[in-house]
Amino acid sequence: MGIYEGVVPFVSKVFGWQPFLAFPLRLPSPWWWIVSAAVIVVAVVVLDVLDKAKKRAA
């Protein structure tokens, strides 16, 4: 989800794609990149928390 909703909108704007399930692209201009950037940040934070929990358990 982090890749498809976060990275794909930025790439699709560069190459002119119209991905069907990239919901941030349906938002107006200043909001789509804010939402996409927030999705990327949340995905990185969740992966970091999961990695730390995995290391703590091992």
Secondary structure, DSSP 8 states (H G I E B T S, - for coil): -HIIIIIHHHHHHHHT---SS-GGGGS-HHHHHHHHHHHHHHHHHHHHHHHHHHHHH-
